[in-house]
Amino acid sequence: MNPQRVQISGNSMWPTFPEGTLFALETNPREFKENDLVLANHPNSSNVKIVKRIQSINGEWFFVVGDNPDPLSSDDSHNFGPIHIDNILGICTPLLE
């Protein structure tokens, strides 16, 4: 079975992953750890999914951030706070083209 694919839209993960970067999505990871790239439901917009990096974990709450050094270019935990583990859909691994 082919893994689900996720594509970056926007510049929040630039310069590490530019817009259009494709990822394989692992939906049943054994665990999450700091620095993992994850696909998550946006906590304030039910129809929006986000790709972010886990900066820290506090129990079942994840502080997720974009890689872009411009603080205004990523809608992440700096704006909406930590997200609950239930919002995390899986771990993203970059696909090499």
Secondary structure, DSSP 8 states (H G I E B T S, - for coil): ---EEEE--SSTTTTTS-TT-EEEEESS-S---TT-EEEEE-TT-TT-EEEEEEEEEETTEEEEE-S-SSTTS--SHHHH--EEGGGEEEEEEE---
